[in-house]
């Protein structure tokens, strides 16, 4: 791993639905101050609903790379890496665009980009100094997906299972799994014990602060 001084240390974090990326990131970010680290989420670059692809039964398939405005994401990442602030509307499922928050993301010594397809987009993946792949067993990821989508998105179980079988698993196998072995770190997140992930993130945060020249 080669790091160029005076340039942000850029980390890509990918993982399938239900792998626990959000919990991992929340734990990881707690080890830094706001001026030490910036986070960019691929989810905020979903294209408008009228541009989303439909499957053979007429359901929107959000689990495809073409759902993402990867060119806008790439432009914003380059802007951030060059030391400039970016502003972007937050994307939230089931929230109208005119009610979405405006996000202001400032440059920092460490920049994290997280999302499903960030390793698949070649020009975006080329920006990373480190790639982290979060993984978990299929039964665990499905159970996490069920809990989340019922609680946060109001989906019923039948709809969740339809998406899981027809959208989520095919996307994981085609657009995520092939990049797993190319990651610098693979973190299995099968645990239900918060202390386990907190310990992993604490160790990783210590390593990165040293590499990026951030005070411990």
Buried (B, 14 or more C-beta within 10 A) or exposed (E): EEEEEEBBBBBBBBBBBBBBBBBBBEBBBEBBEEEBBBBBBBBBBBBEEEEBEEBEEEBBBBBBBEBBBBEEBBEBBBBBBEEEEBEBEBBBEEEEEEEBEEBEBEBBBBBBBBBBBBBBBEEBBEBBBBBBBBBBEEEBBBBBBBEBBBEEEEBEEEBBBBBBEBBBBBBBEEBBEEBBEEBEBEBBBEEEEEEEBBEBBEEBBEEBBEBBEBEE
